[in-house]
């Protein structure tokens, strides 16, 4: 068993350009790359547009006025992102997804980033992913990716536990300010307790029977591009793509309904909305994997339960005679850690499969390559 993604035989060799782009002057560095990639372009007519200025990556689009549809994206890796992003795996994911019509063309790599084709369309928001028409497009596209075989005949192994361990090793336990230390001690369980939580999660989630498939693992709203002219959606940003549990990828996407800047878990999809989404997904997955049988009610219910256990898992510390919940492990996007974001006061996911979601879950931040837990009233940062 292995977690590696294998690039199809005969795939184009990725061009490597020996240029380093200063993150403080991305546009200038991008122009050097454009001279290599688009030598016919008149440099005096090349325009640049900064798409993001986040804490993880810098992204610039380059184009000429008379060909606005031919946009070359230059992405500069953020400082210390190599601590939690496997760049080689990202390139393999890019190639595999492109070979299957799910990703744009990768033009080249350079010393601290990549250049690739711009994907026409609009990035979605939290309201868009709830739209019945777009919801179905998203479910079908995820099914299409999940059906891709990129394991070279080997039995794929979920990358979740490996990543979880790696991120856990980056968790900071000491901070420079005494107030921060006191706050962490008061609001976050000890590292020993967190490790026990991880062991329990692995034991529990591994027995659910969720298939291991090729996953995006970071399907927040803005990573979904809708092309209204061609009536399809495509997913972008493959930094965290890997083999993983099917239900994790879906549950992680459902968590993203809550938004980024201001988390609102009242927006978590209802059972009815989830059932619609999962019905479309299962039908498409069967089609892409060449299975002819209809989706059964039992199959749909099983996936629903799996997805919500991966999206929101709780464990009572005390016996069932106690009514309060000890901890809830909320599976946020895998920027920092797939499963370690814990809260002591989040309503549990009950046996009925419904969550009241009355409280706001916690968030985590990065600083100098470490993972830092913060209180439950702090919103998750935009890390792209």
C-alpha positions as CSV (number, residue, x, y, z in Angstrom):
1,X,0.0,0.0,0.0
2,X,1.2,3.5,-0.8
3,X,0.1,7.1,-0.8
4,X,2.0,8.3,-3.8
5,X,0.3,9.6,-6.9
6,X,1.7,8.2,-10.1
7,X,1.9,10.3,-13.3
8,X,0.6,8.5,-16.5
9,X,3.3,7.1,-18.7
10,X,4.0,9.4,-21.6
11,X,3.0,12.6,-19.8
12,X,4.9,15.7,-20.9
13,X,8.1,16.4,-19.0
14,X,7.6,19.6,-16.9
15,X,9.9,22.4,-18.0
16,X,12.2,23.8,-15.3
17,X,13.3,27.4,-15.4
18,X,16.3,28.5,-13.2
19,X,14.7,31.7,-12.0
20,X,14.0,32.8,-8.4
21,X,11.2,35.2,-7.9
22,X,11.4,37.6,-5.0
23,X,8.0,37.6,-3.2
24,X,8.3,41.3,-2.7
25,X,8.6,42.0,-6.4
26,X,6.5,39.3,-8.0
27,X,5.5,41.3,-11.0
28,X,9.1,41.9,-12.0
29,X,10.0,38.2,-11.5
30,X,7.0,37.2,-13.5
31,X,8.1,39.2,-16.5
32,X,11.4,37.3,-16.5
33,X,9.4,34.1,-16.7
34,X,7.1,35.4,-19.4
35,X,10.1,36.1,-21.6
36,X,10.9,32.4,-21.4
37,X,7.4,31.1,-21.8
38,X,6.0,33.7,-24.3
39,X,9.0,35.0,-26.3
40,X,6.7,36.3,-29.0
41,X,5.0,38.7,-26.6
42,X,6.0,42.3,-26.7
43,X,7.1,43.1,-23.2
44,X,5.9,46.6,-23.4
45,X,2.4,45.3,-24.0
46,X,2.4,42.7,-21.2
47,X,0.0,43.5,-18.3
48,X,0.1,41.9,-14.9
49,X,-2.7,41.5,-12.3
50,X,-2.2,40.5,-8.7
51,X,-4.9,37.9,-7.9
52,X,-4.0,37.2,-4.3
53,X,-1.7,38.6,-1.7
54,X,-2.2,35.9,0.9
55,X,0.1,34.4,3.6
56,X,0.7,31.2,1.7
57,X,1.2,32.1,-2.0
58,X,1.6,35.1,-4.3
59,X,-0.4,34.8,-7.6
60,X,0.1,37.0,-10.6
61,X,-1.6,36.8,-14.0
62,X,0.3,37.9,-17.1
63,X,-1.4,38.7,-20.5
64,X,-1.2,41.0,-23.5
65,X,-3.9,43.4,-24.4
66,X,-4.8,41.8,-27.7
67,X,-5.1,38.3,-26.2
68,X,-6.8,38.7,-22.9
69,X,-7.9,35.0,-22.8
70,X,-4.3,33.8,-22.9
71,X,-3.3,34.4,-19.3
72,X,-0.2,32.9,-17.7
73,X,-0.5,32.5,-13.9
74,X,2.7,32.8,-11.9
75,X,2.4,31.4,-8.4
76,X,5.2,32.1,-5.9
77,X,5.4,29.7,-3.0
78,X,5.0,31.3,0.5
79,X,7.8,31.2,3.0
80,X,8.1,27.9,5.0
81,X,5.1,26.4,3.2
82,X,7.4,23.4,2.4
83,X,6.9,22.4,6.0
84,X,3.4,21.3,5.3
85,X,3.1,21.1,1.5
86,X,4.6,18.3,-0.6
87,X,5.5,20.2,-3.7
88,X,6.5,17.1,-5.7
89,X,3.2,15.6,-4.9
90,X,1.4,18.8,-6.0
91,X,3.1,18.6,-9.4
92,X,2.1,15.0,-9.8
93,X,-1.5,15.9,-8.9
94,X,-1.4,18.7,-11.4
95,X,-0.3,16.4,-14.2
96,X,-2.7,13.6,-13.4
97,X,-5.7,16.0,-13.2
98,X,-4.7,17.8,-16.4
99,X,-4.4,14.4,-18.2
100,X,-7.9,13.7,-17.2
101,X,-9.3,17.0,-18.2
102,X,-9.8,18.3,-14.6
103,X,-6.9,20.8,-14.4
104,X,-5.3,23.5,-16.5
105,X,-2.0,23.1,-18.3
106,X,1.2,23.3,-16.2
107,X,3.7,25.4,-18.2
108,X,6.8,25.1,-15.9
109,X,8.3,25.2,-12.5
110,X,10.8,27.7,-11.3
111,X,13.0,27.8,-8.2
112,X,10.2,28.9,-5.9
113,X,7.0,28.4,-7.8
114,X,5.1,27.3,-10.8
115,X,3.5,28.8,-14.0
116,X,0.2,27.4,-15.4
117,X,-2.7,28.1,-17.5
118,X,-5.5,30.5,-16.4
119,X,-8.9,28.7,-16.0
120,X,-11.7,30.8,-17.4
121,X,-14.6,31.4,-15.0
122,X,-15.6,32.8,-11.7
123,X,-14.6,31.6,-8.2
124,X,-17.6,30.6,-6.1
125,X,-18.7,32.0,-2.8
126,X,-20.6,30.6,0.1
127,X,-24.0,31.3,-1.4
128,X,-23.0,29.8,-4.8
129,X,-22.2,26.4,-3.4
130,X,-25.8,26.2,-2.1
131,X,-27.3,26.9,-5.5
132,X,-29.1,23.7,-6.7
133,X,-27.6,23.9,-10.2
134,X,-24.1,24.6,-9.1
135,X,-24.3,22.1,-6.3
136,X,-24.9,19.3,-8.8
137,X,-22.0,20.4,-11.0
138,X,-19.7,20.4,-8.0
139,X,-20.9,16.9,-6.9
140,X,-20.3,15.5,-10.4
141,X,-16.9,17.1,-10.7
142,X,-15.8,15.7,-7.4
143,X,-17.0,12.2,-8.4
144,X,-15.0,12.5,-11.6
145,X,-11.8,13.2,-9.7
146,X,-12.5,10.5,-7.2
147,X,-12.9,8.0,-10.1
148,X,-9.4,8.7,-11.5
149,X,-6.9,5.9,-11.1
150,X,-3.4,7.2,-10.4
151,X,-2.0,4.5,-8.1
152,X,0.0,2.4,-10.6
153,X,-1.8,-0.8,-9.7
154,X,-0.9,-0.5,-6.0
155,X,-3.6,-0.4,-3.3
156,X,-3.8,3.3,-2.3
157,X,-3.4,4.3,1.3
158,X,-5.0,7.4,2.8
159,X,-2.6,10.2,3.4
160,X,-4.7,11.6,6.2
161,X,-2.8,10.0,9.1
162,X,0.6,10.8,7.7
163,X,-0.3,14.4,7.3
164,X,-1.9,14.6,10.7
165,X,1.2,13.3,12.3
166,X,3.4,15.7,10.3
167,X,1.2,18.7,11.3
168,X,1.1,17.6,14.9
169,X,4.9,17.7,15.0
170,X,4.7,21.4,14.1
171,X,2.3,22.3,16.9
172,X,3.9,25.0,19.1
173,X,3.5,24.5,22.8
174,X,5.5,27.6,24.0
175,X,4.9,31.2,23.0
176,X,6.9,34.4,23.6
177,X,4.1,36.2,25.4
178,X,3.1,34.9,28.9
179,X,-0.5,35.8,28.2
180,X,-0.5,33.5,25.2
181,X,0.9,30.6,27.2
182,X,-1.8,31.1,29.9
183,X,-4.5,31.3,27.2
184,X,-3.3,28.1,25.5
185,X,-3.2,26.2,28.8
186,X,-6.7,27.3,29.7
187,X,-8.4,26.8,26.4
188,X,-6.6,24.0,24.6
189,X,-6.1,20.4,25.9
190,X,-2.5,19.3,26.4
191,X,-0.4,17.8,23.6
192,X,-0.8,14.4,25.3
193,X,-4.6,14.7,25.3
194,X,-4.5,15.8,21.6
195,X,-2.4,12.9,20.7
196,X,-4.8,10.6,22.4
197,X,-7.6,12.2,20.4
198,X,-5.7,11.5,17.2
199,X,-5.3,7.8,18.1
200,X,-9.0,7.5,18.9
201,X,-9.9,9.2,15.6
202,X,-7.8,6.9,13.6
203,X,-9.2,3.9,15.3
204,X,-12.8,5.1,14.8
205,X,-12.6,6.6,11.3
206,X,-10.5,3.8,9.8
207,X,-13.4,1.3,10.5
208,X,-16.1,3.3,8.6
209,X,-15.3,1.6,5.3
210,X,-14.9,4.8,3.3
211,X,-13.2,4.1,0.0
212,X,-9.7,5.6,-0.5
213,X,-9.8,7.7,-3.7
214,X,-7.9,10.5,-5.3
215,X,-9.0,13.6,-3.4
216,X,-8.6,17.4,-3.7
217,X,-8.6,17.8,0.1
218,X,-9.0,21.5,0.1
219,X,-12.3,22.3,-1.7
220,X,-13.2,25.6,-0.2
221,X,-15.5,27.8,-2.2
222,X,-12.9,29.9,-4.0
223,X,-11.1,26.8,-5.2
224,X,-14.2,26.1,-7.4
225,X,-14.3,27.9,-10.8
226,X,-17.6,28.1,-12.6
227,X,-17.5,28.5,-16.4
228,X,-21.0,29.7,-17.2
229,X,-20.4,29.6,-21.0
230,X,-19.5,25.9,-20.9
231,X,-21.7,25.1,-18.0
232,X,-19.1,23.3,-15.9
233,X,-17.0,23.7,-12.8
234,X,-13.4,22.9,-12.3
235,X,-11.3,22.8,-9.1
236,X,-8.1,24.6,-8.7
237,X,-5.1,24.6,-6.2
238,X,-3.8,21.1,-5.8
239,X,-1.3,21.6,-2.9
240,X,-3.1,19.1,-0.7
241,X,-4.3,16.7,-3.3
242,X,-3.6,13.1,-2.4
243,X,-5.2,9.7,-1.9
244,X,-7.6,10.0,1.0
245,X,-11.0,8.9,2.3
246,X,-13.8,9.7,0.0
247,X,-16.0,10.8,2.9
248,X,-13.3,13.1,4.2
249,X,-13.1,15.1,0.9
250,X,-16.9,15.5,0.8
251,X,-17.2,16.4,4.5
252,X,-14.3,18.9,4.3
253,X,-16.2,20.6,1.4
254,X,-19.4,20.7,3.5
255,X,-17.5,22.4,6.3
256,X,-16.4,25.1,3.8
257,X,-20.1,26.2,3.4
258,X,-19.4,28.2,6.6
259,X,-17.1,30.6,4.8
260,X,-13.6,31.8,5.5
261,X,-13.3,35.4,6.9
262,X,-16.4,35.1,9.1
263,X,-17.3,31.5,10.1
264,X,-21.1,30.8,10.2
265,X,-21.7,27.1,10.9
266,X,-25.4,27.8,10.6
267,X,-24.6,27.6,6.9
268,X,-23.5,23.9,7.2
269,X,-25.7,22.1,4.6
270,X,-28.9,20.6,6.0
271,X,-29.6,16.9,5.7
272,X,-31.9,17.5,2.8
273,X,-29.3,19.5,0.9
274,X,-26.6,16.9,1.7
275,X,-28.9,14.1,0.4
276,X,-29.4,15.9,-2.9
277,X,-25.6,16.5,-3.2
278,X,-24.7,12.9,-2.3
279,X,-27.4,11.4,-4.6
280,X,-25.9,13.3,-7.6
281,X,-22.4,12.4,-6.4
282,X,-23.1,8.6,-6.2
283,X,-24.9,8.5,-9.5
284,X,-21.9,10.3,-11.2
285,X,-19.3,8.1,-9.3
286,X,-21.0,5.0,-10.5
287,X,-21.1,6.3,-14.0
288,X,-17.4,7.2,-14.0
289,X,-16.4,3.9,-12.4
290,X,-18.6,2.0,-15.0
291,X,-21.0,0.6,-12.4
292,X,-24.6,0.1,-13.7
293,X,-26.6,-0.5,-10.5
294,X,-28.9,2.3,-9.2
295,X,-28.0,4.2,-6.0
296,X,-29.8,2.4,-3.1
297,X,-31.3,4.3,-0.1
298,X,-29.0,2.3,2.2
299,X,-25.9,3.3,0.1
300,X,-27.0,6.9,0.3
301,X,-27.6,6.8,4.0
302,X,-24.2,5.1,4.6
303,X,-22.3,7.8,2.8
304,X,-24.3,10.5,4.6
305,X,-23.2,9.1,8.0
306,X,-19.6,8.6,6.9
307,X,-19.4,12.1,5.5
308,X,-20.7,13.7,8.7
309,X,-18.5,11.6,10.9
310,X,-15.5,12.9,9.0
311,X,-16.9,16.4,9.0
312,X,-17.7,16.5,12.7
313,X,-16.6,13.8,15.1
314,X,-17.2,14.0,18.8
315,X,-16.1,11.9,21.8
316,X,-17.6,11.9,25.2
317,X,-14.8,11.8,27.8
318,X,-17.2,10.8,30.6
319,X,-19.8,8.0,30.7
320,X,-23.1,8.4,29.0
321,X,-24.7,9.5,32.3
322,X,-23.0,12.8,31.7
323,X,-24.8,15.0,29.2
324,X,-22.1,17.4,28.1
325,X,-19.6,16.8,25.3
326,X,-15.9,16.6,26.2
327,X,-14.3,17.4,22.8
328,X,-15.3,17.7,19.2
329,X,-12.8,17.3,16.5
330,X,-13.6,19.5,13.7
331,X,-12.1,18.6,10.3
332,X,-11.2,21.9,8.7
333,X,-9.4,22.4,5.5
334,X,-6.0,20.7,5.5
335,X,-3.9,23.9,5.3
336,X,-2.5,23.2,8.8
337,X,-4.0,20.0,10.1
338,X,-6.8,17.8,8.9
339,X,-8.2,16.8,12.2
340,X,-6.6,18.5,15.2
341,X,-8.8,21.6,15.6
342,X,-10.5,20.8,18.9
343,X,-13.3,22.5,20.9
344,X,-14.7,21.8,24.3
345,X,-18.1,23.4,23.8
346,X,-19.5,22.4,20.4
347,X,-22.8,20.5,20.2
348,X,-22.4,16.9,19.3
349,X,-23.3,15.1,16.1
350,X,-26.0,12.8,17.5
351,X,-27.1,9.3,16.7
352,X,-29.8,10.7,14.5
353,X,-27.3,12.2,12.2
354,X,-28.2,15.8,12.9
355,X,-26.1,18.6,14.4
356,X,-27.6,21.6,16.1
357,X,-24.4,23.6,15.6
358,X,-25.2,26.3,18.2
359,X,-21.6,27.3,18.9
360,X,-18.8,28.5,16.7
361,X,-15.9,26.0,16.3
362,X,-12.3,27.0,16.9
363,X,-9.7,28.1,14.4
364,X,-5.9,27.8,14.1
365,X,-3.2,30.1,12.7
366,X,0.3,29.6,11.5
367,X,3.4,31.6,12.5
368,X,6.9,30.9,11.3
369,X,6.0,27.5,10.2
370,X,4.3,26.4,13.5
371,X,0.7,25.6,14.2
372,X,-0.9,27.6,17.0
373,X,-4.3,26.9,18.5
374,X,-6.5,29.9,19.2
375,X,-9.7,30.5,21.0
376,X,-13.1,29.6,19.6
377,X,-14.1,33.2,18.9
378,X,-11.3,33.8,16.3
379,X,-12.2,33.2,12.7
380,X,-10.0,31.0,10.5
381,X,-7.5,32.9,8.4
382,X,-7.4,33.0,4.6
383,X,-4.2,31.1,3.9
384,X,-4.2,31.2,0.2
